[in-house]
Amino acid sequence: MLKLQTTSLILDGPNKLVTKGPKSSIIPMLVGDTIISLSVDNAYNIDMGQTVKYKGNIPYKVNIITETTKGYELMVAHRNKASLFLLPIVGTTTDDFFYFTLFCNAYITVEENTNCLALLYRFSGKADFLRFEQRLRQHPSFKKMLDPSPWFTLFIFDIPTEHLEDYQKFCQGKYSELSATLKDKILTFHKSDANSHLGHILYKSTKRRLRLEESLGTEISEDAELLSVPELDQEVYNESVYL
């Protein structure tokens, strides 16, 4: 366990810790532009790949270290595209699904379970999460539950028949070709609308295309999708990312 002195770590969601305290007391070590370690308070290091025990026992594996204006972010993983576009197949709203507190990521493959939707959560023994767990088990598409460790739980679902084509479109990065039903579910789940960031991707807005053209310095066809194709290494569950 790391004993924090003038610098402390603050929880900022299921995948991230942030430093709190004088930024000057932290010295980053870089390889190229990548931060690989932080020397904290001249007392200890936080290294990429190290597992930090938050509040003494909750594991957060540091895979990404990012500098901010106030300090540093220690990330386990960024949210992937399945979390945006596929989770709403079984999800209702971000609040109902603990999206900002316990939900880590969604995956399309877990071990021998392929062409599925798997939701990774940080386990909680609180009554509201246990009720949520029972609700997921009763979902018509629920397949099985796995416990990679005492700290994490995976809920695995079959893709409902009515969304099999959506699933294939997602894997191909054809977000604008998702069904109207799934588009509505996505926007409802994320409390968004057609004029939001997600809406501009789903409906290929001219505003987003022109903004991308400006940032990339190249012309983009009106037929092109406005978000990159999912990268499989981010959409397939890898236990070593979290444990």
DOMI-313016 format. One line per 10 residues: number of its first residue (from 1); their letters; for each residue x, y, z of C-alpha. Coordinates in nm, 2 decimals. Last residue first. Layout:
BEGIN
NUM> A> X Y Z ~ ... .
# end
This chain:
BEGIN
243> LYVSENYVEQ> -0.57 -0.71 -1.26 ~ -0.76 -0.45 -1.47 ~ -0.58 -0.44 -1.81 ~ -0.45 -0.80 -1.75 ~ -0.81 -0.93 -1.77 ~ -0.83 -0.85 -2.14 ~ -1.19 -0.81 -2.26 ~ -1.22 -0.75 -2.64 ~ -1.33 -0.40 -2.75 ~ -1.00 -0.22 -2.69 .
233> DLEPVSLLEA> -0.78 -0.47 -2.87 ~ -1.05 -0.49 -3.14 ~ -1.02 -0.13 -3.25 ~ -1.36 0.01 -3.33 ~ -1.38 0.19 -3.66 ~ -1.31 0.57 -3.64 ~ -1.58 0.82 -3.59 ~ -1.75 1.05 -3.85 ~ -1.85 0.78 -4.10 ~ -1.78 0.88 -4.46 .
223> DESIETGLSE> -2.05 0.94 -4.72 ~ -2.01 1.32 -4.71 ~ -1.65 1.26 -4.80 ~ -1.39 1.41 -4.57 ~ -1.14 1.68 -4.70 ~ -0.81 1.71 -4.52 ~ -0.65 1.92 -4.25 ~ -0.73 1.68 -3.97 ~ -0.87 1.95 -3.74 ~ -1.04 2.15 -4.01 .
213> ELRLRRKTSK> -1.19 1.84 -4.18 ~ -1.30 1.71 -3.84 ~ -1.49 2.04 -3.77 ~ -1.65 2.03 -4.12 ~ -1.77 1.67 -4.06 ~ -1.90 1.75 -3.71 ~ -2.11 2.05 -3.84 ~ -2.23 1.85 -4.14 ~ -2.38 1.59 -3.91 ~ -2.33 1.23 -3.97 .
203> YLIHGLHSNA> -2.66 1.11 -3.80 ~ -2.51 0.87 -3.55 ~ -2.19 1.08 -3.51 ~ -2.37 1.41 -3.47 ~ -2.61 1.25 -3.23 ~ -2.32 1.13 -3.01 ~ -2.17 1.48 -2.98 ~ -2.52 1.62 -2.92 ~ -2.77 1.78 -3.16 ~ -2.95 1.45 -3.23 .
193> DSKHFTLIKD> -3.02 1.41 -2.86 ~ -2.84 1.30 -2.54 ~ -2.92 1.15 -2.20 ~ -2.66 0.87 -2.26 ~ -2.92 0.60 -2.24 ~ -3.18 0.80 -2.44 ~ -2.94 0.87 -2.72 ~ -2.82 0.51 -2.74 ~ -3.17 0.37 -2.72 ~ -3.30 0.60 -3.00 .
183> KLTASLESYK> -3.00 0.50 -3.22 ~ -3.08 0.14 -3.14 ~ -3.44 0.17 -3.26 ~ -3.34 0.38 -3.57 ~ -3.12 0.09 -3.67 ~ -2.74 0.15 -3.69 ~ -2.63 0.27 -4.03 ~ -2.48 0.59 -3.91 ~ -2.25 0.39 -3.68 ~ -2.10 0.19 -3.96 .
173> GQCFKQYDEL> -1.77 0.11 -3.77 ~ -1.76 -0.24 -3.91 ~ -1.80 -0.39 -3.56 ~ -2.10 -0.16 -3.50 ~ -2.27 -0.26 -3.83 ~ -2.23 -0.62 -3.72 ~ -2.39 -0.56 -3.38 ~ -2.67 -0.35 -3.54 ~ -2.75 -0.65 -3.77 ~ -2.77 -0.87 -3.46 .
163> HETPIDFIFL> -3.00 -0.62 -3.28 ~ -3.34 -0.77 -3.33 ~ -3.20 -1.11 -3.25 ~ -3.08 -1.00 -2.90 ~ -2.70 -1.01 -2.86 ~ -2.63 -1.27 -2.59 ~ -2.54 -1.12 -2.26 ~ -2.25 -1.15 -2.02 ~ -2.23 -0.98 -1.69 ~ -1.87 -0.95 -1.56 .
153> TFWPSPDLMK> -1.79 -0.87 -1.20 ~ -1.49 -0.71 -1.05 ~ -1.33 -0.67 -0.70 ~ -1.34 -1.02 -0.57 ~ -1.16 -1.12 -0.90 ~ -1.25 -1.22 -1.25 ~ -1.61 -1.29 -1.13 ~ -1.82 -1.42 -1.42 ~ -2.19 -1.39 -1.48 ~ -2.39 -1.58 -1.75 .
143> KFSPHQRLRQ> -2.62 -1.56 -2.04 ~ -2.86 -1.27 -1.99 ~ -3.06 -1.19 -2.31 ~ -3.41 -1.20 -2.14 ~ -3.29 -0.99 -1.85 ~ -3.35 -1.16 -1.52 ~ -2.98 -1.18 -1.43 ~ -2.95 -0.81 -1.49 ~ -3.23 -0.74 -1.24 ~ -3.05 -0.95 -0.98 .
133> EFRLFDAKGS> -2.73 -0.76 -1.02 ~ -2.92 -0.43 -0.99 ~ -3.06 -0.55 -0.66 ~ -2.71 -0.63 -0.55 ~ -2.60 -0.29 -0.66 ~ -2.87 -0.11 -0.46 ~ -2.80 -0.32 -0.15 ~ -2.43 -0.24 -0.13 ~ -2.18 -0.52 -0.17 ~ -2.02 -0.35 -0.47 .
123> FRYLLALCNT> -1.83 -0.51 -0.75 ~ -1.65 -0.30 -1.00 ~ -1.83 -0.36 -1.32 ~ -1.75 -0.52 -1.66 ~ -2.04 -0.55 -1.90 ~ -2.02 -0.82 -2.17 ~ -2.21 -0.81 -2.49 ~ -2.17 -1.12 -2.71 ~ -2.03 -1.22 -3.04 ~ -1.77 -1.43 -2.87 .
113> NEEVTIYANC> -1.78 -1.60 -2.53 ~ -1.47 -1.83 -2.53 ~ -1.26 -1.57 -2.33 ~ -1.48 -1.25 -2.32 ~ -1.57 -1.10 -2.65 ~ -1.78 -0.79 -2.75 ~ -1.68 -0.58 -2.44 ~ -1.83 -0.31 -2.23 ~ -1.63 -0.10 -1.98 ~ -1.58 0.00 -1.62 .
103> FLTFYFFDDT> -1.93 0.05 -1.47 ~ -1.92 0.13 -1.10 ~ -1.97 0.50 -1.05 ~ -2.03 0.69 -1.37 ~ -2.23 0.43 -1.56 ~ -2.41 0.29 -1.25 ~ -2.66 0.12 -1.49 ~ -2.98 0.29 -1.37 ~ -2.81 0.63 -1.37 ~ -2.66 0.59 -1.72 .
93> TTGVIPLLFL> -3.01 0.51 -1.86 ~ -3.18 0.20 -1.99 ~ -2.92 -0.06 -2.07 ~ -2.95 -0.39 -2.26 ~ -2.89 -0.26 -2.62 ~ -2.77 0.07 -2.46 ~ -2.44 -0.10 -2.38 ~ -2.37 -0.14 -2.76 ~ -2.30 0.22 -2.88 ~ -2.12 0.41 -2.61 .
83> SAKNRHAVML> -1.97 0.14 -2.40 ~ -1.90 -0.06 -2.71 ~ -1.69 0.23 -2.83 ~ -1.44 0.20 -2.54 ~ -1.42 0.39 -2.21 ~ -1.06 0.47 -2.14 ~ -0.86 0.23 -1.92 ~ -0.70 0.21 -1.58 ~ -0.62 0.58 -1.57 ~ -0.41 0.77 -1.33 .
73> EYGKTTETII> -0.47 1.15 -1.38 ~ -0.21 1.40 -1.29 ~ -0.20 1.75 -1.13 ~ -0.39 2.08 -1.16 ~ -0.35 2.17 -1.53 ~ -0.36 1.80 -1.63 ~ -0.09 1.55 -1.69 ~ -0.19 1.20 -1.80 ~ -0.08 0.86 -1.68 ~ -0.22 0.55 -1.85 .
63> NVKYPINGKY> -0.21 0.19 -1.74 ~ -0.22 0.24 -1.36 ~ -0.41 -0.06 -1.22 ~ -0.66 0.05 -0.96 ~ -0.71 -0.20 -0.68 ~ -0.94 -0.13 -0.38 ~ -0.75 -0.23 -0.06 ~ -0.60 0.05 0.14 ~ -0.84 0.34 0.05 ~ -0.72 0.30 -0.31 .
53> KVTQGMDINY> -0.46 0.03 -0.36 ~ -0.24 0.13 -0.66 ~ -0.16 -0.14 -0.90 ~ 0.15 -0.07 -1.10 ~ 0.16 -0.10 -1.48 ~ 0.28 0.26 -1.53 ~ 0.48 0.35 -1.21 ~ 0.38 0.55 -0.91 ~ 0.70 0.63 -0.73 ~ 0.77 0.69 -0.36 .
43> ANDVSLSIIT> 0.90 0.95 -0.11 ~ 1.03 1.25 -0.29 ~ 0.67 1.39 -0.25 ~ 0.57 1.17 -0.55 ~ 0.79 1.06 -0.83 ~ 0.56 0.98 -1.11 ~ 0.62 0.71 -1.37 ~ 0.58 0.62 -1.74 ~ 0.46 0.95 -1.88 ~ 0.46 0.92 -2.26 .
33> DGVLMPIISS> 0.59 1.21 -2.48 ~ 0.93 1.04 -2.54 ~ 0.98 0.82 -2.25 ~ 0.89 1.04 -1.95 ~ 0.94 1.06 -1.58 ~ 0.70 1.30 -1.40 ~ 0.80 1.48 -1.08 ~ 0.52 1.54 -0.83 ~ 0.56 1.79 -0.54 ~ 0.52 2.08 -0.78 .
23> KPGKTVLKNP> 0.16 1.97 -0.84 ~ 0.08 2.06 -0.49 ~ -0.20 1.84 -0.36 ~ -0.47 1.61 -0.51 ~ -0.38 1.35 -0.76 ~ -0.65 1.19 -0.97 ~ -0.78 0.83 -0.98 ~ -0.96 0.69 -1.28 ~ -1.15 0.38 -1.41 ~ -1.45 0.35 -1.18 .
13> GDLILSTTQL> -1.50 0.73 -1.15 ~ -1.29 1.01 -1.02 ~ -1.15 0.88 -0.69 ~ -0.90 1.11 -0.52 ~ -0.54 1.03 -0.46 ~ -0.34 1.22 -0.20 ~ -0.02 1.43 -0.22 ~ 0.12 1.59 0.10 ~ 0.18 1.23 0.22 ~ 0.04 0.93 0.06 .
3> KLM> 0.13 0.59 0.20 ~ 0.12 0.35 -0.09 ~ 0.00 0.00 0.00 .
# end
